[in-house]
């Protein structure tokens, strides 16, 4: 009996290609989330310095929105605690940035809730 192995590699590729593509897109999604987290953390550290120097809340929010580069800047939420009216020298000021990330990977929305909220905060003493 003669074995005919024509098309075997095509069948193997057809079986493994979806799994490999899903893995590749998952790695890409993880990289996007990690990059956004690191970027938001760096932005909060830069933004909270303005609060430590006594700048008002509108300047802090404007700086944060200009500094952060994300896909949809309108969804970036900037919180400054406490408000400018109750801040005085020696108090601590906290800036928190949060941004919702949506996944590209199929089926990942079923496992993790989407959008995935990425937050970063930083605190400094007002001079």
C-alpha positions in Angstrom: 0.0 0.0 0.0 1.4 3.4 -1.0 0.9 6.3 1.4 -0.1 9.6 -0.2 1.0 12.5 2.0 0.1 15.3 -0.4 -1.5 18.2 1.5 -0.4 17.1 4.9 1.5 20.3 5.6 -1.4 22.5 4.5 -3.7 20.7 6.9 -1.2 21.1 9.8 -0.8 24.8 8.9 -4.6 25.3 8.8 -4.9 23.7 12.3 -2.0 25.7 13.9 -2.3 29.1 12.2 -5.4 30.3 14.1 -3.7 29.4 17.4 -0.5 31.2 16.4 -2.3 34.3 15.3 -4.3 34.4 18.5 -1.1 34.1 20.5 0.5 36.9 18.4 -2.4 39.3 18.8 -2.5 38.5 22.5 1.2 39.4 22.8 0.5 42.6 20.9 -2.4 43.5 23.3 -0.3 42.8 26.4 2.4 45.1 25.0 -0.1 47.9 24.4 -1.4 47.6 27.9 2.0 47.5 29.4 3.1 50.5 27.4 0.0 52.5 28.4 0.5 51.6 32.1 4.2 52.7 32.1 3.3 55.9 30.1 0.5 56.8 32.5 2.8 56.3 35.5 5.5 58.5 34.1 2.9 61.1 33.2 1.5 61.2 36.7 5.0 61.7 38.1 5.6 64.6 35.8 2.1 66.1 36.4 2.1 65.9 40.2 5.3 68.0 40.2 3.1 70.9 39.0 0.8 70.4 42.0 3.8 70.4 44.3 4.9 73.7 42.9 1.5 75.2 43.7 -0.1 75.3 40.2 -3.9 75.3 40.0 -6.0 72.3 39.0 -6.7 73.6 35.5 -3.0 73.9 34.7 -2.4 70.4 36.0 -5.2 68.8 34.0 -4.2 70.7 30.8 -0.5 69.5 31.3 -1.6 65.9 31.8 -3.8 65.9 28.7 -1.1 67.4 26.6 1.6 65.1 28.0 -0.2 61.8 27.6 -0.4 60.3 24.1 -3.1 57.7 23.9 -5.5 56.5 21.2 -8.5 58.6 22.4 -7.4 61.5 24.6 -11.0 62.4 25.4 -11.3 59.3 27.5 -8.4 60.2 29.8 -9.6 61.1 33.3 -7.4 63.3 35.4 -8.1 63.6 39.2 -6.4 66.0 41.5 -6.9 65.5 45.2 -7.3 67.7 47.2 -8.8 70.6 45.2 -6.8 73.8 44.8 -9.1 75.7 47.2 -8.2 73.4 50.1 -4.4 72.9 49.3 -1.8 74.7 51.2 2.0 74.5 51.7 3.0 71.3 53.5 -0.1 69.3 52.4 0.1 66.3 50.0 -1.4 66.5 46.5 -2.2 63.3 44.5 -2.8 63.1 40.8 -4.5 60.1 39.4 -4.8 59.3 35.7 -7.1 56.6 34.3 -7.7 55.4 30.8 -9.9 52.6 29.5 -8.2 50.1 27.0 -10.1 47.9 24.7 -8.7 44.6 23.6 -7.9 43.6 20.0 -7.6 39.9 20.8 -10.8 38.0 20.1 -12.3 36.1 23.1 -10.2 38.1 25.6 -13.3 40.3 26.2 -15.0 37.2 27.6 -12.2 36.5 30.0 -11.4 40.0 31.2 -13.9 42.8 31.4 -13.6 45.3 28.6 -12.7 48.1 28.6 -9.8 47.4 30.9 -9.2 50.4 33.1 -5.6 51.4 33.5 -4.8 53.8 36.4 -1.7 55.4 37.8 -1.3 57.8 40.7 1.4 59.8 42.3 1.7 61.9 45.4 4.0 64.8 46.3 4.2 67.4 49.1 3.2 71.0 48.2 6.1 73.4 48.6 
